[in-house]
Structure formats: structure tokens, C-alpha cells
Amino acid sequence: MPGDKYCVDASSLIKMKQDYPRKVFPTLWEKMEELVRVGRLIAPDEVQKEIEKDDLWGPWAKQNKKMFKRPDQDQINAAKDVVTRFPSIAKPGKFGPAADPFVVGLVRLENKRLSDSLLDSRTRCAVVTEERGPSRLPGACAQHKVTCITLVDLFQTEAWVFR
């Protein structure tokens, strides 16, 4: 529903770069940046670490640093809980940042905060990822009762139409 928040995984940012280049889809990029500006598109710092060396996303992340949330103790605890209950999400043997547990943990915290606030109780935060499969991010989302959508689902939820 429009008004929802989204926590984006690096896989969706990579897909956006590959399938929706800014020169071809400038309005899409502007709409995504507007979601960042109003605080509706977020990601944990770990996602920024995964994309910071990319020639497009590195500079973009610096310009849109507002969206990246530094892990506080609550987020660290939530990520640990995700790994404890869904160990395969930690991607054993992977060298470098592993954002997935932080993505799910951040969404869980956002949903708790939204449900505790006076905002419309239908407002929620969803994970945006291109990953597929029960042992990956969508499986962890299902385990933790977190909505998991794709980039195109986000476009549809926001009712964006490009002509």
C-alpha cells in the first residue's frame, strides 16, 4: 500500500542498475530517491558496505546516505536472532559484509515501531529483494513473518506507471 516503508537488499539495487539504467528510466530513479528523501526507503549499513565499491552505487549511496541505518544494539540483537532462528542466512564462508540478517532484523524493528505508533496500523515495512528460494532471504522473511517483495512489486505497490 502506498505509504509503506521498504528495506532494500543489495540484490534489488544491482537489478535496478542492470535492468533499469538511469539514462533510460530517469523518472524511476527520481521516484526511488524521493522514497529515500521522505524516509520510506531504508537499508542497514551492511547493504551500503556490499555496494560501496560499485561505480554507480558507491557514489549514489554517499548522496543518499540518509537511507542507511547504522546498527544500534537493538538492530544487532535482531540480526543475531535472525541468524539463530535461520542460520543459512548468515552465508557461511562468504567473505565480506553479510547484510541479509540485518535487513530482516531492521524490518522487524521497523514493523514493531510502526505498530507501536499512532500511524495507520496497516502501514508496514517490507523487504525488497531479488533473491529467491526458501534457504535465502525470502525464507528468513517467511520464518520471521516479514513481507518480502521484489523491485517490480514495489513499483506496483506504489502504483508507479511509466509512459
mmCIF file of the C-alpha atoms, coordinates in Angstrom:
data_MODEL
# 
_entry.id   MODEL 
# 
loop_
_atom_site.group_PDB 
_atom_site.id 
_atom_site.type_symbol 
_atom_site.label_atom_id 
_atom_site.label_alt_id 
_atom_site.label_comp_id 
_atom_site.label_asym_id 
_atom_site.label_entity_id 
_atom_site.label_seq_id 
_atom_site.pdbx_PDB_ins_code 
_atom_site.Cartn_x 
_atom_site.Cartn_y 
_atom_site.Cartn_z 
_atom_site.occupancy 
_atom_site.B_iso_or_equiv 
_atom_site.pdbx_formal_charge 
_atom_site.auth_seq_id 
_atom_site.auth_comp_id 
_atom_site.auth_asym_id 
_atom_site.auth_atom_id 
_atom_site.pdbx_PDB_model_num 
ATOM 1   C CA . MET A 1 1   ? 0.000  0.000   0.000   1.00 0.00 ? 1   MET A CA 1 
ATOM 2   C CA . PRO A 1 2   ? 1.368  3.466   -0.751  1.00 0.00 ? 2   PRO A CA 1 
ATOM 3   C CA . GLY A 1 3   ? 2.841  4.854   2.446   1.00 0.00 ? 3   GLY A CA 1 
ATOM 4   C CA . ASP A 1 4   ? 4.610  1.641   3.320   1.00 0.00 ? 4   ASP A CA 1 
ATOM 5   C CA . LYS A 1 5   ? 8.306  1.575   4.080   1.00 0.00 ? 5   LYS A CA 1 
ATOM 6   C CA . TYR A 1 6   ? 10.778 -0.599  2.235   1.00 0.00 ? 6   TYR A CA 1 
ATOM 7   C CA . CYS A 1 7   ? 14.098 -2.060  3.326   1.00 0.00 ? 7   CYS A CA 1 
ATOM 8   C CA . VAL A 1 8   ? 16.070 -2.786  0.186   1.00 0.00 ? 8   VAL A CA 1 
ATOM 9   C CA . ASP A 1 9   ? 18.603 -5.571  -0.247  1.00 0.00 ? 9   ASP A CA 1 
ATOM 10  C CA . ALA A 1 10  ? 21.692 -5.141  -2.430  1.00 0.00 ? 10  ALA A CA 1 
ATOM 11  C CA . SER A 1 11  ? 20.271 -7.634  -4.958  1.00 0.00 ? 11  SER A CA 1 
ATOM 12  C CA . SER A 1 12  ? 17.465 -5.220  -5.843  1.00 0.00 ? 12  SER A CA 1 
ATOM 13  C CA . LEU A 1 13  ? 19.856 -2.314  -6.228  1.00 0.00 ? 13  LEU A CA 1 
ATOM 14  C CA . ILE A 1 14  ? 22.009 -4.427  -8.536  1.00 0.00 ? 14  ILE A CA 1 
ATOM 15  C CA . LYS A 1 15  ? 18.924 -5.384  -10.578 1.00 0.00 ? 15  LYS A CA 1 
ATOM 16  C CA . MET A 1 16  ? 17.894 -1.743  -10.798 1.00 0.00 ? 16  MET A CA 1 
ATOM 17  C CA . LYS A 1 17  ? 21.302 -0.824  -12.227 1.00 0.00 ? 17  LYS A CA 1 
ATOM 18  C CA . GLN A 1 18  ? 21.230 -3.713  -14.713 1.00 0.00 ? 18  GLN A CA 1 
ATOM 19  C CA . ASP A 1 19  ? 17.607 -3.619  -15.865 1.00 0.00 ? 19  ASP A CA 1 
ATOM 20  C CA . TYR A 1 20  ? 16.553 -0.006  -15.286 1.00 0.00 ? 20  TYR A CA 1 
ATOM 21  C CA . PRO A 1 21  ? 19.511 2.254   -16.168 1.00 0.00 ? 21  PRO A CA 1 
ATOM 22  C CA . ARG A 1 22  ? 19.100 5.851   -15.098 1.00 0.00 ? 22  ARG A CA 1 
ATOM 23  C CA . LYS A 1 23  ? 19.580 7.204   -18.634 1.00 0.00 ? 23  LYS A CA 1 
ATOM 24  C CA . VAL A 1 24  ? 16.628 5.136   -19.846 1.00 0.00 ? 24  VAL A CA 1 
ATOM 25  C CA . PHE A 1 25  ? 14.427 5.322   -16.704 1.00 0.00 ? 25  PHE A CA 1 
ATOM 26  C CA . PRO A 1 26  ? 15.182 8.725   -15.107 1.00 0.00 ? 26  PRO A CA 1 
ATOM 27  C CA . THR A 1 27  ? 11.704 9.084   -13.586 1.00 0.00 ? 27  THR A CA 1 
ATOM 28  C CA . LEU A 1 28  ? 12.030 5.728   -11.829 1.00 0.00 ? 28  LEU A CA 1 
ATOM 29  C CA . TRP A 1 29  ? 15.304 6.819   -10.245 1.00 0.00 ? 29  TRP A CA 1 
ATOM 30  C CA . GLU A 1 30  ? 13.738 10.114  -9.168  1.00 0.00 ? 30  GLU A CA 1 
ATOM 31  C CA . LYS A 1 31  ? 10.842 8.252   -7.555  1.00 0.00 ? 31  LYS A CA 1 
ATOM 32  C CA . MET A 1 32  ? 13.226 5.927   -5.700  1.00 0.00 ? 32  MET A CA 1 
ATOM 33  C CA . GLU A 1 33  ? 15.241 8.920   -4.481  1.00 0.00 ? 33  GLU A CA 1 
ATOM 34  C CA . GLU A 1 34  ? 12.007 10.559  -3.310  1.00 0.00 ? 34  GLU A CA 1 
ATOM 35  C CA . LEU A 1 35  ? 11.303 7.438   -1.212  1.00 0.00 ? 35  LEU A CA 1 
ATOM 36  C CA . VAL A 1 36  ? 14.744 7.908   0.339   1.00 0.00 ? 36  VAL A CA 1 
ATOM 37  C CA . ARG A 1 37  ? 14.135 11.623  0.911   1.00 0.00 ? 37  ARG A CA 1 
ATOM 38  C CA . VAL A 1 38  ? 10.881 11.019  2.800   1.00 0.00 ? 38  VAL A CA 1 
ATOM 39  C CA . GLY A 1 39  ? 12.329 8.124   4.808   1.00 0.00 ? 39  GLY A CA 1 
ATOM 40  C CA . ARG A 1 40  ? 10.358 5.323   3.170   1.00 0.00 ? 40  ARG A CA 1 
ATOM 41  C CA . LEU A 1 41  ? 13.312 3.527   1.525   1.00 0.00 ? 41  LEU A CA 1 
ATOM 42  C CA . ILE A 1 42  ? 15.865 2.307   4.028   1.00 0.00 ? 42  ILE A CA 1 
ATOM 43  C CA . ALA A 1 43  ? 18.623 -0.270  4.344   1.00 0.00 ? 43  ALA A CA 1 
ATOM 44  C CA . PRO A 1 44  ? 21.095 -1.282  7.015   1.00 0.00 ? 44  PRO A CA 1 
ATOM 45  C CA . ASP A 1 45  ? 24.683 -0.057  6.747   1.00 0.00 ? 45  ASP A CA 1 
ATOM 46  C CA . GLU A 1 46  ? 25.645 -3.595  5.757   1.00 0.00 ? 46  GLU A CA 1 
ATOM 47  C CA . VAL A 1 47  ? 23.883 -3.106  2.403   1.00 0.00 ? 47  VAL A CA 1 
ATOM 48  C CA . GLN A 1 48  ? 25.928 0.036   1.809   1.00 0.00 ? 48  GLN A CA 1 
ATOM 49  C CA . LYS A 1 49  ? 29.078 -1.970  2.525   1.00 0.00 ? 49  LYS A CA 1 
ATOM 50  C CA . GLU A 1 50  ? 28.021 -4.512  -0.114  1.00 0.00 ? 50  GLU A CA 1 
ATOM 51  C CA . ILE A 1 51  ? 27.565 -1.848  -2.813  1.00 0.00 ? 51  ILE A CA 1 
ATOM 52  C CA . GLU A 1 52  ? 30.146 0.815   -1.880  1.00 0.00 ? 52  GLU A CA 1 
ATOM 53  C CA . LYS A 1 53  ? 32.757 -0.354  -4.418  1.00 0.00 ? 53  LYS A CA 1 
ATOM 54  C CA . ASP A 1 54  ? 30.292 -0.303  -7.314  1.00 0.00 ? 54  ASP A CA 1 
ATOM 55  C CA . ASP A 1 55  ? 30.954 2.539   -9.770  1.00 0.00 ? 55  ASP A CA 1 
ATOM 56  C CA . LEU A 1 56  ? 27.298 3.635   -9.739  1.00 0.00 ? 56  LEU A CA 1 
ATOM 57  C CA . TRP A 1 57  ? 26.024 2.607   -6.313  1.00 0.00 ? 57  TRP A CA 1 
ATOM 58  C CA . GLY A 1 58  ? 29.044 3.744   -4.319  1.00 0.00 ? 58  GLY A CA 1 
ATOM 59  C CA . PRO A 1 59  ? 28.612 7.446   -5.177  1.00 0.00 ? 59  PRO A CA 1 
ATOM 60  C CA . TRP A 1 60  ? 24.808 7.110   -5.116  1.00 0.00 ? 60  TRP A CA 1 
ATOM 61  C CA . ALA A 1 61  ? 24.938 5.677   -1.597  1.00 0.00 ? 61  ALA A CA 1 
ATOM 62  C CA . LYS A 1 62  ? 27.046 8.628   -0.435  1.00 0.00 ? 62  LYS A CA 1 
ATOM 63  C CA . GLN A 1 63  ? 24.492 11.059  -1.887  1.00 0.00 ? 63  GLN A CA 1 
ATOM 64  C CA . ASN A 1 64  ? 21.625 9.136   -0.286  1.00 0.00 ? 64  ASN A CA 1 
ATOM 65  C CA . LYS A 1 65  ? 23.300 8.211   2.984   1.00 0.00 ? 65  LYS A CA 1 
ATOM 66  C CA . LYS A 1 66  ? 20.112 9.094   4.869   1.00 0.00 ? 66  LYS A CA 1 
ATOM 67  C CA . MET A 1 67  ? 18.643 5.722   3.890   1.00 0.00 ? 67  MET A CA 1 
ATOM 68  C CA . PHE A 1 68  ? 21.399 3.638   5.503   1.00 0.00 ? 68  PHE A CA 1 
ATOM 69  C CA . LYS A 1 69  ? 20.797 2.879   9.165   1.00 0.00 ? 69  LYS A CA 1 
ATOM 70  C CA . ARG A 1 70  ? 23.750 2.354   11.450  1.00 0.00 ? 70  ARG A CA 1 
ATOM 71  C CA . PRO A 1 71  ? 23.295 -0.700  13.600  1.00 0.00 ? 71  PRO A CA 1 
ATOM 72  C CA . ASP A 1 72  ? 22.377 0.079   17.172  1.00 0.00 ? 72  ASP A CA 1 
ATOM 73  C CA . GLN A 1 73  ? 22.208 -2.600  19.848  1.00 0.00 ? 73  GLN A CA 1 
ATOM 74  C CA . ASP A 1 74  ? 18.560 -3.382  19.027  1.00 0.00 ? 74  ASP A CA 1 
ATOM 75  C CA . GLN A 1 75  ? 19.410 -3.951  15.365  1.00 0.00 ? 75  GLN A CA 1 
ATOM 76  C CA . ILE A 1 76  ? 22.425 -6.097  16.255  1.00 0.00 ? 76  ILE A CA 1 
ATOM 77  C CA . ASN A 1 77  ? 20.280 -8.184  18.613  1.00 0.00 ? 77  ASN A CA 1 
ATOM 78  C CA . ALA A 1 78  ? 17.559 -8.532  15.965  1.00 0.00 ? 78  ALA A CA 1 
ATOM 79  C CA . ALA A 1 79  ? 20.134 -9.657  13.370  1.00 0.00 ? 79  ALA A CA 1 
ATOM 80  C CA . LYS A 1 80  ? 21.564 -12.197 15.839  1.00 0.00 ? 80  LYS A CA 1 
ATOM 81  C CA . ASP A 1 81  ? 18.058 -13.531 16.476  1.00 0.00 ? 81  ASP A CA 1 
ATOM 82  C CA . VAL A 1 82  ? 17.505 -13.903 12.713  1.00 0.00 ? 82  VAL A CA 1 
ATOM 83  C CA . VAL A 1 83  ? 20.733 -15.898 12.358  1.00 0.00 ? 83  VAL A CA 1 
ATOM 84  C CA . THR A 1 84  ? 19.896 -18.044 15.388  1.00 0.00 ? 84  THR A CA 1 
ATOM 85  C CA . ARG A 1 85  ? 16.467 -18.941 14.018  1.00 0.00 ? 85  ARG A CA 1 
ATOM 86  C CA . PHE A 1 86  ? 17.564 -19.117 10.346  1.00 0.00 ? 86  PHE A CA 1 
ATOM 87  C CA . PRO A 1 87  ? 21.304 -19.997 10.234  1.00 0.00 ? 87  PRO A CA 1 
ATOM 88  C CA . SER A 1 88  ? 21.617 -20.322 6.442   1.00 0.00 ? 88  SER A CA 1 
ATOM 89  C CA . ILE A 1 89  ? 21.017 -16.583 6.059   1.00 0.00 ? 89  ILE A CA 1 
ATOM 90  C CA . ALA A 1 90  ? 24.477 -15.888 7.507   1.00 0.00 ? 90  ALA A CA 1 
ATOM 91  C CA . LYS A 1 91  ? 26.021 -17.297 4.291   1.00 0.00 ? 91  LYS A CA 1 
ATOM 92  C CA . PRO A 1 92  ? 28.835 -19.264 5.936   1.00 0.00 ? 92  PRO A CA 1 
ATOM 93  C CA . GLY A 1 93  ? 32.110 -18.962 4.059   1.00 0.00 ? 93  GLY A CA 1 
ATOM 94  C CA . LYS A 1 94  ? 31.174 -15.656 2.432   1.00 0.00 ? 94  LYS A CA 1 
ATOM 95  C CA . PHE A 1 95  ? 33.948 -13.106 2.643   1.00 0.00 ? 95  PHE A CA 1 
ATOM 96  C CA . GLY A 1 96  ? 32.822 -9.554  3.285   1.00 0.00 ? 96  GLY A CA 1 
ATOM 97  C CA . PRO A 1 97  ? 29.612 -7.992  4.567   1.00 0.00 ? 97  PRO A CA 1 
ATOM 98  C CA . ALA A 1 98  ? 26.538 -10.171 5.020   1.00 0.00 ? 98  ALA A CA 1 
ATOM 99  C CA . ALA A 1 99  ? 23.578 -7.821  5.031   1.00 0.00 ? 99  ALA A CA 1 
ATOM 100 C CA . ASP A 1 100 ? 20.680 -10.281 4.955   1.00 0.00 ? 100 ASP A CA 1 
ATOM 101 C CA . PRO A 1 101 ? 20.313 -10.809 8.727   1.00 0.00 ? 101 PRO A CA 1 
ATOM 102 C CA . PHE A 1 102 ? 20.471 -7.028  9.219   1.00 0.00 ? 102 PHE A CA 1 
ATOM 103 C CA . VAL A 1 103 ? 17.826 -6.461  6.521   1.00 0.00 ? 103 VAL A CA 1 
ATOM 104 C CA . VAL A 1 104 ? 15.350 -8.823  8.204   1.00 0.00 ? 104 VAL A CA 1 
ATOM 105 C CA . GLY A 1 105 ? 16.245 -7.518  11.664  1.00 0.00 ? 105 GLY A CA 1 
ATOM 106 C CA . LEU A 1 106 ? 15.772 -3.893  10.619  1.00 0.00 ? 106 LEU A CA 1 
ATOM 107 C CA . VAL A 1 107 ? 12.370 -4.642  9.093   1.00 0.00 ? 107 VAL A CA 1 
ATOM 108 C CA . ARG A 1 108 ? 11.256 -6.456  12.238  1.00 0.00 ? 108 ARG A CA 1 
ATOM 109 C CA . LEU A 1 109 ? 12.245 -3.431  14.329  1.00 0.00 ? 109 LEU A CA 1 
ATOM 110 C CA . GLU A 1 110 ? 10.555 -1.004  11.917  1.00 0.00 ? 110 GLU A CA 1 
ATOM 111 C CA . ASN A 1 111 ? 7.343  -3.041  11.961  1.00 0.00 ? 111 ASN A CA 1 
ATOM 112 C CA . LYS A 1 112 ? 7.371  -3.120  15.753  1.00 0.00 ? 112 LYS A CA 1 
ATOM 113 C CA . ARG A 1 113 ? 7.912  0.636   15.856  1.00 0.00 ? 113 ARG A CA 1 
ATOM 114 C CA . LEU A 1 114 ? 5.138  1.227   13.312  1.00 0.00 ? 114 LEU A CA 1 
ATOM 115 C CA . SER A 1 115 ? 2.690  -0.993  15.200  1.00 0.00 ? 115 SER A CA 1 
ATOM 116 C CA . ASP A 1 116 ? 3.518  0.798   18.469  1.00 0.00 ? 116 ASP A CA 1 
ATOM 117 C CA . SER A 1 117 ? 2.930  4.237   16.930  1.00 0.00 ? 117 SER A CA 1 
ATOM 118 C CA . LEU A 1 118 ? -0.287 6.096   16.240  1.00 0.00 ? 118 LEU A CA 1 
ATOM 119 C CA . LEU A 1 119 ? 0.228  5.681   12.483  1.00 0.00 ? 119 LEU A CA 1 
ATOM 120 C CA . ASP A 1 120 ? -2.259 3.727   10.408  1.00 0.00 ? 120 ASP A CA 1 
ATOM 121 C CA . SER A 1 121 ? -1.890 0.146   11.626  1.00 0.00 ? 121 SER A CA 1 
ATOM 122 C CA . ARG A 1 122 ? -1.837 -1.037  8.002   1.00 0.00 ? 122 ARG A CA 1 
ATOM 123 C CA . THR A 1 123 ? 1.476  0.747   7.403   1.00 0.00 ? 123 THR A CA 1 
ATOM 124 C CA . ARG A 1 124 ? 4.288  -1.765  7.340   1.00 0.00 ? 124 ARG A CA 1 
ATOM 125 C CA . CYS A 1 125 ? 7.852  -2.224  6.277   1.00 0.00 ? 125 CYS A CA 1 
ATOM 126 C CA . ALA A 1 126 ? 8.693  -4.878  3.676   1.00 0.00 ? 126 ALA A CA 1 
ATOM 127 C CA . VAL A 1 127 ? 11.951 -6.398  2.462   1.00 0.00 ? 127 VAL A CA 1 
ATOM 128 C CA . VAL A 1 128 ? 12.728 -5.704  -1.198  1.00 0.00 ? 128 VAL A CA 1 
ATOM 129 C CA . THR A 1 129 ? 14.955 -8.383  -2.709  1.00 0.00 ? 129 THR A CA 1 
ATOM 130 C CA . GLU A 1 130 ? 15.518 -10.264 -5.932  1.00 0.00 ? 130 GLU A CA 1 
ATOM 131 C CA . GLU A 1 131 ? 16.730 -13.347 -4.082  1.00 0.00 ? 131 GLU A CA 1 
ATOM 132 C CA . ARG A 1 132 ? 14.634 -16.480 -4.451  1.00 0.00 ? 132 ARG A CA 1 
ATOM 133 C CA . GLY A 1 133 ? 14.440 -19.740 -2.583  1.00 0.00 ? 133 GLY A CA 1 
ATOM 134 C CA . PRO A 1 134 ? 13.487 -20.974 0.865   1.00 0.00 ? 134 PRO A CA 1 
ATOM 135 C CA . SER A 1 135 ? 17.080 -21.065 2.138   1.00 0.00 ? 135 SER A CA 1 
ATOM 136 C CA . ARG A 1 136 ? 17.721 -17.459 1.153   1.00 0.00 ? 136 ARG A CA 1 
ATOM 137 C CA . LEU A 1 137 ? 16.346 -14.094 2.258   1.00 0.00 ? 137 LEU A CA 1 
ATOM 138 C CA . PRO A 1 138 ? 12.698 -14.921 1.357   1.00 0.00 ? 138 PRO A CA 1 
ATOM 139 C CA . GLY A 1 139 ? 12.868 -17.982 3.615   1.00 0.00 ? 139 GLY A CA 1 
ATOM 140 C CA . ALA A 1 140 ? 14.168 -15.927 6.516   1.00 0.00 ? 140 ALA A CA 1 
ATOM 141 C CA . CYS A 1 141 ? 11.400 -13.387 5.900   1.00 0.00 ? 141 CYS A CA 1 
ATOM 142 C CA . ALA A 1 142 ? 8.769  -16.131 5.980   1.00 0.00 ? 142 ALA A CA 1 
ATOM 143 C CA . GLN A 1 143 ? 10.276 -17.544 9.190   1.00 0.00 ? 143 GLN A CA 1 
ATOM 144 C CA . HIS A 1 144 ? 10.016 -14.106 10.819  1.00 0.00 ? 144 HIS A CA 1 
ATOM 145 C CA . LYS A 1 145 ? 6.621  -13.184 9.324   1.00 0.00 ? 145 LYS A CA 1 
ATOM 146 C CA . VAL A 1 146 ? 8.107  -10.313 7.314   1.00 0.00 ? 146 VAL A CA 1 
ATOM 147 C CA . THR A 1 147 ? 6.671  -9.354  3.922   1.00 0.00 ? 147 THR A CA 1 
ATOM 148 C CA . CYS A 1 148 ? 9.153  -9.950  1.113   1.00 0.00 ? 148 CYS A CA 1 
ATOM 149 C CA . ILE A 1 149 ? 8.659  -8.358  -2.316  1.00 0.00 ? 149 ILE A CA 1 
ATOM 150 C CA . THR A 1 150 ? 10.627 -7.721  -5.493  1.00 0.00 ? 150 THR A CA 1 
ATOM 151 C CA . LEU A 1 151 ? 11.585 -4.396  -7.017  1.00 0.00 ? 151 LEU A CA 1 
ATOM 152 C CA . VAL A 1 152 ? 8.718  -4.672  -9.530  1.00 0.00 ? 152 VAL A CA 1 
ATOM 153 C CA . ASP A 1 153 ? 6.323  -5.425  -6.644  1.00 0.00 ? 153 ASP A CA 1 
ATOM 154 C CA . LEU A 1 154 ? 7.471  -2.149  -5.050  1.00 0.00 ? 154 LEU A CA 1 
ATOM 155 C CA . PHE A 1 155 ? 6.710  -0.285  -8.305  1.00 0.00 ? 155 PHE A CA 1 
ATOM 156 C CA . GLN A 1 156 ? 3.252  -1.869  -8.409  1.00 0.00 ? 156 GLN A CA 1 
ATOM 157 C CA . THR A 1 157 ? 2.551  -1.214  -4.724  1.00 0.00 ? 157 THR A CA 1 
ATOM 158 C CA . GLU A 1 158 ? 3.417  2.437   -5.246  1.00 0.00 ? 158 GLU A CA 1 
ATOM 159 C CA . ALA A 1 159 ? 1.197  2.466   -8.395  1.00 0.00 ? 159 ALA A CA 1 
ATOM 160 C CA . TRP A 1 160 ? 4.014  3.875   -10.490 1.00 0.00 ? 160 TRP A CA 1 
ATOM 161 C CA . VAL A 1 161 ? 3.262  3.993   -14.207 1.00 0.00 ? 161 VAL A CA 1 
ATOM 162 C CA . PHE A 1 162 ? 5.875  4.947   -16.775 1.00 0.00 ? 162 PHE A CA 1 
ATOM 163 C CA . ARG A 1 163 ? 4.896  6.001   -20.284 1.00 0.00 ? 163 ARG A CA 1 
# 
